[in-house]
Amino acid sequence: MTTTTDDLRRWALALPDVEEASPFKFHVPLGKVRGKTFLGRDGTTVVFCISEQTANA
């Protein structure tokens, strides 16, 4: 089974305190928690934003 960007969006929005925004500047939906972006996506790509420390862990 292939995971789609729509699947990832649905899973992210199911997490607590997640809201979706679509800033005019970027024209792509963003996932935010308490005002901080952690997810951006378009039709083919998803980008997760985490700290360097978290990535290294």
mmCIF file of the N, C-alpha and C atoms, coordinates in Angstrom:
data_MODEL
# 
_entry.id   MODEL 
# 
loop_
_atom_site.group_PDB 
_atom_site.id 
_atom_site.type_symbol 
_atom_site.label_atom_id 
_atom_site.label_alt_id 
_atom_site.label_comp_id 
_atom_site.label_asym_id 
_atom_site.label_entity_id 
_atom_site.label_seq_id 
_atom_site.pdbx_PDB_ins_code 
_atom_site.Cartn_x 
_atom_site.Cartn_y 
_atom_site.Cartn_z 
_atom_site.occupancy 
_atom_site.B_iso_or_equiv 
_atom_site.pdbx_formal_charge 
_atom_site.auth_seq_id 
_atom_site.auth_comp_id 
_atom_site.auth_asym_id 
_atom_site.auth_atom_id 
_atom_site.pdbx_PDB_model_num 
ATOM 1   N N  . MET A 1 1  ? 0.838  -1.173 0.000  1.00 0.00 ? 1  MET A N  1 
ATOM 2   C CA . MET A 1 1  ? 0.000  0.000  0.000  1.00 0.00 ? 1  MET A CA 1 
ATOM 3   C C  . MET A 1 1  ? 0.890  1.246  0.000  1.00 0.00 ? 1  MET A C  1 
ATOM 4   N N  . THR A 1 2  ? 0.547  2.215  -0.787 1.00 0.00 ? 2  THR A N  1 
ATOM 5   C CA . THR A 1 2  ? 1.287  3.453  -0.881 1.00 0.00 ? 2  THR A CA 1 
ATOM 6   C C  . THR A 1 2  ? 0.639  4.519  -0.004 1.00 0.00 ? 2  THR A C  1 
ATOM 7   N N  . THR A 1 3  ? 1.460  5.234  0.715  1.00 0.00 ? 3  THR A N  1 
ATOM 8   C CA . THR A 1 3  ? 0.977  6.347  1.532  1.00 0.00 ? 3  THR A CA 1 
ATOM 9   C C  . THR A 1 3  ? 0.960  7.600  0.666  1.00 0.00 ? 3  THR A C  1 
ATOM 10  N N  . THR A 1 4  ? -0.136 8.312  0.680  1.00 0.00 ? 4  THR A N  1 
ATOM 11  C CA . THR A 1 4  ? -0.267 9.525  -0.122 1.00 0.00 ? 4  THR A CA 1 
ATOM 12  C C  . THR A 1 4  ? -0.099 10.769 0.752  1.00 0.00 ? 4  THR A C  1 
ATOM 13  N N  . THR A 1 5  ? 0.067  11.919 0.108  1.00 0.00 ? 5  THR A N  1 
ATOM 14  C CA . THR A 1 5  ? 0.137  13.162 0.872  1.00 0.00 ? 5  THR A CA 1 
ATOM 15  C C  . THR A 1 5  ? -1.185 13.425 1.586  1.00 0.00 ? 5  THR A C  1 
ATOM 16  N N  . ASP A 1 6  ? -2.293 12.987 1.002  1.00 0.00 ? 6  ASP A N  1 
ATOM 17  C CA . ASP A 1 6  ? -3.591 13.134 1.681  1.00 0.00 ? 6  ASP A CA 1 
ATOM 18  C C  . ASP A 1 6  ? -3.653 12.296 2.951  1.00 0.00 ? 6  ASP A C  1 
ATOM 19  N N  . ASP A 1 7  ? -3.069 11.088 2.918  1.00 0.00 ? 7  ASP A N  1 
ATOM 20  C CA . ASP A 1 7  ? -3.000 10.241 4.121  1.00 0.00 ? 7  ASP A CA 1 
ATOM 21  C C  . ASP A 1 7  ? -2.219 10.962 5.215  1.00 0.00 ? 7  ASP A C  1 
ATOM 22  N N  . LEU A 1 8  ? -1.051 11.498 4.865  1.00 0.00 ? 8  LEU A N  1 
ATOM 23  C CA . LEU A 1 8  ? -0.216 12.189 5.853  1.00 0.00 ? 8  LEU A CA 1 
ATOM 24  C C  . LEU A 1 8  ? -0.936 13.402 6.424  1.00 0.00 ? 8  LEU A C  1 
ATOM 25  N N  . ARG A 1 9  ? -1.641 14.146 5.572  1.00 0.00 ? 9  ARG A N  1 
ATOM 26  C CA . ARG A 1 9  ? -2.408 15.306 6.043  1.00 0.00 ? 9  ARG A CA 1 
ATOM 27  C C  . ARG A 1 9  ? -3.458 14.871 7.044  1.00 0.00 ? 9  ARG A C  1 
ATOM 28  N N  . ARG A 1 10 ? -4.209 13.816 6.716  1.00 0.00 ? 10 ARG A N  1 
ATOM 29  C CA . ARG A 1 10 ? -5.264 13.316 7.602  1.00 0.00 ? 10 ARG A CA 1 
ATOM 30  C C  . ARG A 1 10 ? -4.676 12.866 8.947  1.00 0.00 ? 10 ARG A C  1 
ATOM 31  N N  . TRP A 1 11 ? -3.557 12.160 8.911  1.00 0.00 ? 11 TRP A N  1 
ATOM 32  C CA . TRP A 1 11 ? -2.924 11.692 10.149 1.00 0.00 ? 11 TRP A CA 1 
ATOM 33  C C  . TRP A 1 11 ? -2.432 12.870 10.976 1.00 0.00 ? 11 TRP A C  1 
ATOM 34  N N  . ALA A 1 12 ? -1.809 13.851 10.329 1.00 0.00 ? 12 ALA A N  1 
ATOM 35  C CA . ALA A 1 12 ? -1.299 15.014 11.059 1.00 0.00 ? 12 ALA A CA 1 
ATOM 36  C C  . ALA A 1 12 ? -2.444 15.784 11.713 1.00 0.00 ? 12 ALA A C  1 
ATOM 37  N N  . LEU A 1 13 ? -3.543 15.969 10.987 1.00 0.00 ? 13 LEU A N  1 
ATOM 38  C CA . LEU A 1 13 ? -4.666 16.733 11.531 1.00 0.00 ? 13 LEU A CA 1 
ATOM 39  C C  . LEU A 1 13 ? -5.376 15.992 12.654 1.00 0.00 ? 13 LEU A C  1 
ATOM 40  N N  . ALA A 1 14 ? -5.153 14.689 12.761 1.00 0.00 ? 14 ALA A N  1 
ATOM 41  C CA . ALA A 1 14 ? -5.752 13.904 13.847 1.00 0.00 ? 14 ALA A CA 1 
ATOM 42  C C  . ALA A 1 14 ? -4.985 14.064 15.161 1.00 0.00 ? 14 ALA A C  1 
ATOM 43  N N  . LEU A 1 15 ? -3.762 14.612 15.100 1.00 0.00 ? 15 LEU A N  1 
ATOM 44  C CA . LEU A 1 15 ? -2.967 14.817 16.305 1.00 0.00 ? 15 LEU A CA 1 
ATOM 45  C C  . LEU A 1 15 ? -3.547 15.958 17.147 1.00 0.00 ? 15 LEU A C  1 
ATOM 46  N N  . PRO A 1 16 ? -3.330 15.925 18.456 1.00 0.00 ? 16 PRO A N  1 
ATOM 47  C CA . PRO A 1 16 ? -3.855 16.989 19.325 1.00 0.00 ? 16 PRO A CA 1 
ATOM 48  C C  . PRO A 1 16 ? -3.264 18.355 18.980 1.00 0.00 ? 16 PRO A C  1 
ATOM 49  N N  . ASP A 1 17 ? -4.103 19.375 19.048 1.00 0.00 ? 17 ASP A N  1 
ATOM 50  C CA . ASP A 1 17 ? -3.705 20.778 18.887 1.00 0.00 ? 17 ASP A CA 1 
ATOM 51  C C  . ASP A 1 17 ? -3.204 21.148 17.489 1.00 0.00 ? 17 ASP A C  1 
ATOM 52  N N  . VAL A 1 18 ? -3.405 20.286 16.493 1.00 0.00 ? 18 VAL A N  1 
ATOM 53  C CA . VAL A 1 18 ? -2.949 20.607 15.142 1.00 0.00 ? 18 VAL A CA 1 
ATOM 54  C C  . VAL A 1 18 ? -4.046 21.371 14.410 1.00 0.00 ? 18 VAL A C  1 
ATOM 55  N N  . GLU A 1 19 ? -3.635 22.434 13.746 1.00 0.00 ? 19 GLU A N  1 
ATOM 56  C CA . GLU A 1 19 ? -4.553 23.184 12.901 1.00 0.00 ? 19 GLU A CA 1 
ATOM 57  C C  . GLU A 1 19 ? -3.904 23.332 11.529 1.00 0.00 ? 19 GLU A C  1 
ATOM 58  N N  . GLU A 1 20 ? -4.727 23.505 10.509 1.00 0.00 ? 20 GLU A N  1 
ATOM 59  C CA . GLU A 1 20 ? -4.205 23.674 9.167  1.00 0.00 ? 20 GLU A CA 1 
ATOM 60  C C  . GLU A 1 20 ? -4.365 25.131 8.748  1.00 0.00 ? 20 GLU A C  1 
ATOM 61  N N  . ALA A 1 21 ? -3.343 25.668 8.126  1.00 0.00 ? 21 ALA A N  1 
ATOM 62  C CA . ALA A 1 21 ? -3.372 27.036 7.620  1.00 0.00 ? 21 ALA A CA 1 
ATOM 63  C C  . ALA A 1 21 ? -2.820 27.014 6.199  1.00 0.00 ? 21 ALA A C  1 
ATOM 64  N N  . SER A 1 22 ? -3.191 27.987 5.412  1.00 0.00 ? 22 SER A N  1 
ATOM 65  C CA . SER A 1 22 ? -2.674 28.099 4.057  1.00 0.00 ? 22 SER A CA 1 
ATOM 66  C C  . SER A 1 22 ? -2.244 29.540 3.824  1.00 0.00 ? 22 SER A C  1 
ATOM 67  N N  . PRO A 1 23 ? -1.036 29.881 4.238  1.00 0.00 ? 23 PRO A N  1 
ATOM 68  C CA . PRO A 1 23 ? -0.565 31.250 4.089  1.00 0.00 ? 23 PRO A CA 1 
ATOM 69  C C  . PRO A 1 23 ? -0.512 31.678 2.626  1.00 0.00 ? 23 PRO A C  1 
ATOM 70  N N  . PHE A 1 24 ? -0.902 32.900 2.372  1.00 0.00 ? 24 PHE A N  1 
ATOM 71  C CA . PHE A 1 24 ? -0.914 33.438 1.015  1.00 0.00 ? 24 PHE A CA 1 
ATOM 72  C C  . PHE A 1 24 ? 0.473  33.354 0.371  1.00 0.00 ? 24 PHE A C  1 
ATOM 73  N N  . LYS A 1 25 ? 1.498  33.595 1.152  1.00 0.00 ? 25 LYS A N  1 
ATOM 74  C CA . LYS A 1 25 ? 2.868  33.645 0.628  1.00 0.00 ? 25 LYS A CA 1 
ATOM 75  C C  . LYS A 1 25 ? 3.312  32.304 0.035  1.00 0.00 ? 25 LYS A C  1 
ATOM 76  N N  . PHE A 1 26 ? 2.918  31.191 0.653  1.00 0.00 ? 26 PHE A N  1 
ATOM 77  C CA . PHE A 1 26 ? 3.415  29.879 0.231  1.00 0.00 ? 26 PHE A CA 1 
ATOM 78  C C  . PHE A 1 26 ? 2.433  29.097 -0.629 1.00 0.00 ? 26 PHE A C  1 
ATOM 79  N N  . HIS A 1 27 ? 1.151  29.371 -0.519 1.00 0.00 ? 27 HIS A N  1 
ATOM 80  C CA . HIS A 1 27 ? 0.111  28.704 -1.316 1.00 0.00 ? 27 HIS A CA 1 
ATOM 81  C C  . HIS A 1 27 ? 0.070  27.193 -1.112 1.00 0.00 ? 27 HIS A C  1 
ATOM 82  N N  . VAL A 1 28 ? 0.545  26.693 0.000  1.00 0.00 ? 28 VAL A N  1 
ATOM 83  C CA . VAL A 1 28 ? 0.449  25.265 0.311  1.00 0.00 ? 28 VAL A CA 1 
ATOM 84  C C  . VAL A 1 28 ? -0.088 25.121 1.728  1.00 0.00 ? 28 VAL A C  1 
ATOM 85  N N  . PRO A 1 29 ? -0.860 24.071 1.981  1.00 0.00 ? 29 PRO A N  1 
ATOM 86  C CA . PRO A 1 29 ? -1.357 23.861 3.341  1.00 0.00 ? 29 PRO A CA 1 
ATOM 87  C C  . PRO A 1 29 ? -0.204 23.582 4.299  1.00 0.00 ? 29 PRO A C  1 
ATOM 88  N N  . LEU A 1 30 ? -0.306 24.147 5.486  1.00 0.00 ? 30 LEU A N  1 
ATOM 89  C CA . LEU A 1 30 ? 0.695  23.936 6.527  1.00 0.00 ? 30 LEU A CA 1 
ATOM 90  C C  . LEU A 1 30 ? 0.014  23.373 7.764  1.00 0.00 ? 30 LEU A C  1 
ATOM 91  N N  . GLY A 1 31 ? 0.682  22.460 8.448  1.00 0.00 ? 31 GLY A N  1 
ATOM 92  C CA . GLY A 1 31 ? 0.207  21.976 9.738  1.00 0.00 ? 31 GLY A CA 1 
ATOM 93  C C  . GLY A 1 31 ? 0.909  22.756 10.832 1.00 0.00 ? 31 GLY A C  1 
ATOM 94  N N  . LYS A 1 32 ? 0.144  23.232 11.801 1.00 0.00 ? 32 LYS A N  1 
ATOM 95  C CA . LYS A 1 32 ? 0.725  24.017 12.888 1.00 0.00 ? 32 LYS A CA 1 
ATOM 96  C C  . LYS A 1 32 ? 0.250  23.492 14.232 1.00 0.00 ? 32 LYS A C  1 
ATOM 97  N N  . VAL A 1 33 ? 1.126  23.598 15.226 1.00 0.00 ? 33 VAL A N  1 
ATOM 98  C CA . VAL A 1 33 ? 0.785  23.306 16.617 1.00 0.00 ? 33 VAL A CA 1 
ATOM 99  C C  . VAL A 1 33 ? 1.184  24.534 17.419 1.00 0.00 ? 33 VAL A C  1 
ATOM 100 N N  . ARG A 1 34 ? 0.204  25.126 18.102 1.00 0.00 ? 34 ARG A N  1 
ATOM 101 C CA . ARG A 1 34 ? 0.423  26.337 18.894 1.00 0.00 ? 34 ARG A CA 1 
ATOM 102 C C  . ARG A 1 34 ? 1.175  27.413 18.105 1.00 0.00 ? 34 ARG A C  1 
ATOM 103 N N  . GLY A 1 35 ? 0.798  27.572 16.826 1.00 0.00 ? 35 GLY A N  1 
ATOM 104 C CA . GLY A 1 35 ? 1.377  28.615 15.994 1.00 0.00 ? 35 GLY A CA 1 
ATOM 105 C C  . GLY A 1 35 ? 2.693  28.287 15.324 1.00 0.00 ? 35 GLY A C  1 
ATOM 106 N N  . LYS A 1 36 ? 3.255  27.098 15.597 1.00 0.00 ? 36 LYS A N  1 
ATOM 107 C CA . LYS A 1 36 ? 4.534  26.722 14.996 1.00 0.00 ? 36 LYS A CA 1 
ATOM 108 C C  . LYS A 1 36 ? 4.303  25.677 13.903 1.00 0.00 ? 36 LYS A C  1 
ATOM 109 N N  . THR A 1 37 ? 4.859  25.940 12.725 1.00 0.00 ? 37 THR A N  1 
ATOM 110 C CA . THR A 1 37 ? 4.700  25.035 11.590 1.00 0.00 ? 37 THR A CA 1 
ATOM 111 C C  . THR A 1 37 ? 5.544  23.785 11.788 1.00 0.00 ? 37 THR A C  1 
ATOM 112 N N  . PHE A 1 38 ? 4.937  22.622 11.517 1.00 0.00 ? 38 PHE A N  1 
ATOM 113 C CA . PHE A 1 38 ? 5.699  21.372 11.566 1.00 0.00 ? 38 PHE A CA 1 
ATOM 114 C C  . PHE A 1 38 ? 5.516  20.555 10.297 1.00 0.00 ? 38 PHE A C  1 
ATOM 115 N N  . LEU A 1 39 ? 4.604  20.961 9.418  1.00 0.00 ? 39 LEU A N  1 
ATOM 116 C CA . LEU A 1 39 ? 4.312  20.171 8.231  1.00 0.00 ? 39 LEU A CA 1 
ATOM 117 C C  . LEU A 1 39 ? 3.879  21.083 7.100  1.00 0.00 ? 39 LEU A C  1 
ATOM 118 N N  . GLY A 1 40 ? 4.456  20.870 5.931  1.00 0.00 ? 40 GLY A N  1 
ATOM 119 C CA . GLY A 1 40 ? 4.018  21.572 4.722  1.00 0.00 ? 40 GLY A CA 1 
ATOM 120 C C  . GLY A 1 40 ? 3.859  20.552 3.618  1.00 0.00 ? 40 GLY A C  1 
ATOM 121 N N  . ARG A 1 41 ? 2.913  20.775 2.726  1.00 0.00 ? 41 ARG A N  1 
ATOM 122 C CA . ARG A 1 41 ? 2.726  19.803 1.654  1.00 0.00 ? 41 ARG A CA 1 
ATOM 123 C C  . ARG A 1 41 ? 2.136  20.460 0.421  1.00 0.00 ? 41 ARG A C  1 
ATOM 124 N N  . ASP A 1 42 ? 2.407  19.835 -0.726 1.00 0.00 ? 42 ASP A N  1 
ATOM 125 C CA . ASP A 1 42 ? 1.690  20.160 -1.941 1.00 0.00 ? 42 ASP A CA 1 
ATOM 126 C C  . ASP A 1 42 ? 1.165  18.836 -2.474 1.00 0.00 ? 42 ASP A C  1 
ATOM 127 N N  . GLY A 1 43 ? 0.858  18.718 -3.717 1.00 0.00 ? 43 GLY A N  1 
ATOM 128 C CA . GLY A 1 43 ? 0.261  17.484 -4.227 1.00 0.00 ? 43 GLY A CA 1 
ATOM 129 C C  . GLY A 1 43 ? 1.179  16.283 -4.251 1.00 0.00 ? 43 GLY A C  1 
ATOM 130 N N  . THR A 1 44 ? 2.496  16.494 -4.220 1.00 0.00 ? 44 THR A N  1 
ATOM 131 C CA . THR A 1 44 ? 3.427  15.373 -4.358 1.00 0.00 ? 44 THR A CA 1 
ATOM 132 C C  . THR A 1 44 ? 4.496  15.302 -3.278 1.00 0.00 ? 44 THR A C  1 
ATOM 133 N N  . THR A 1 45 ? 4.622  16.341 -2.455 1.00 0.00 ? 45 THR A N  1 
ATOM 134 C CA . THR A 1 45 ? 5.718  16.417 -1.497 1.00 0.00 ? 45 THR A CA 1 
ATOM 135 C C  . THR A 1 45 ? 5.202  16.824 -0.123 1.00 0.00 ? 45 THR A C  1 
ATOM 136 N N  . VAL A 1 46 ? 5.783  16.191 0.906  1.00 0.00 ? 46 VAL A N  1 
ATOM 137 C CA . VAL A 1 46 ? 5.481  16.573 2.288  1.00 0.00 ? 46 VAL A CA 1 
ATOM 138 C C  . VAL A 1 46 ? 6.799  16.898 2.968  1.00 0.00 ? 46 VAL A C  1 
ATOM 139 N N  . VAL A 1 47 ? 6.842  18.012 3.693  1.00 0.00 ? 47 VAL A N  1 
ATOM 140 C CA . VAL A 1 47 ? 8.038  18.425 4.416  1.00 0.00 ? 47 VAL A CA 1 
ATOM 141 C C  . VAL A 1 47 ? 7.691  18.520 5.895  1.00 0.00 ? 47 VAL A C  1 
ATOM 142 N N  . PHE A 1 48 ? 8.428  17.784 6.734  1.00 0.00 ? 48 PHE A N  1 
ATOM 143 C CA . PHE A 1 48 ? 8.260  17.855 8.178  1.00 0.00 ? 48 PHE A CA 1 
ATOM 144 C C  . PHE A 1 48 ? 9.327  18.780 8.739  1.00 0.00 ? 48 PHE A C  1 
ATOM 145 N N  . CYS A 1 49 ? 8.938  19.687 9.583  1.00 0.00 ? 49 CYS A N  1 
ATOM 146 C CA . CYS A 1 49 ? 9.871  20.638 10.181 1.00 0.00 ? 49 CYS A CA 1 
ATOM 147 C C  . CYS A 1 49 ? 10.110 20.243 11.628 1.00 0.00 ? 49 CYS A C  1 
ATOM 148 N N  . ILE A 1 50 ? 11.329 19.796 11.916 1.00 0.00 ? 50 ILE A N  1 
ATOM 149 C CA . ILE A 1 50 ? 11.699 19.448 13.279 1.00 0.00 ? 50 ILE A CA 1 
ATOM 150 C C  . ILE A 1 50 ? 13.049 20.094 13.574 1.00 0.00 ? 50 ILE A C  1 
ATOM 151 N N  . SER A 1 51 ? 13.365 20.198 14.836 1.00 0.00 ? 51 SER A N  1 
ATOM 152 C CA . SER A 1 51 ? 14.641 20.816 15.200 1.00 0.00 ? 51 SER A CA 1 
ATOM 153 C C  . SER A 1 51 ? 15.803 19.897 14.821 1.00 0.00 ? 51 SER A C  1 
ATOM 154 N N  . GLU A 1 52 ? 16.966 20.481 14.669 1.00 0.00 ? 52 GLU A N  1 
ATOM 155 C CA . GLU A 1 52 ? 18.158 19.700 14.366 1.00 0.00 ? 52 GLU A CA 1 
ATOM 156 C C  . GLU A 1 52 ? 18.448 18.704 15.483 1.00 0.00 ? 52 GLU A C  1 
ATOM 157 N N  . GLN A 1 53 ? 18.230 19.116 16.718 1.00 0.00 ? 53 GLN A N  1 
ATOM 158 C CA . GLN A 1 53 ? 18.457 18.240 17.865 1.00 0.00 ? 53 GLN A CA 1 
ATOM 159 C C  . GLN A 1 53 ? 17.524 17.018 17.797 1.00 0.00 ? 53 GLN A C  1 
ATOM 160 N N  . THR A 1 54 ? 16.264 17.237 17.477 1.00 0.00 ? 54 THR A N  1 
ATOM 161 C CA . THR A 1 54 ? 15.318 16.129 17.353 1.00 0.00 ? 54 THR A CA 1 
ATOM 162 C C  . THR A 1 54 ? 15.715 15.212 16.201 1.00 0.00 ? 54 THR A C  1 
ATOM 163 N N  . ALA A 1 55 ? 16.114 15.789 15.079 1.00 0.00 ? 55 ALA A N  1 
ATOM 164 C CA . ALA A 1 55 ? 16.543 14.982 13.934 1.00 0.00 ? 55 ALA A CA 1 
ATOM 165 C C  . ALA A 1 55 ? 17.748 14.121 14.272 1.00 0.00 ? 55 ALA A C  1 
ATOM 166 N N  . ASN A 1 56 ? 18.696 14.681 15.028 1.00 0.00 ? 56 ASN A N  1 
ATOM 167 C CA . ASN A 1 56 ? 19.895 13.930 15.398 1.00 0.00 ? 56 ASN A CA 1 
ATOM 168 C C  . ASN A 1 56 ? 19.595 12.818 16.391 1.00 0.00 ? 56 ASN A C  1 
ATOM 169 N N  . ALA A 1 57 ? 18.566 13.001 17.207 1.00 0.00 ? 57 ALA A N  1 
ATOM 170 C CA . ALA A 1 57 ? 18.207 11.981 18.187 1.00 0.00 ? 57 ALA A CA 1 
ATOM 171 C C  . ALA A 1 57 ? 17.652 10.768 17.476 1.00 0.00 ? 57 ALA A C  1 
# 
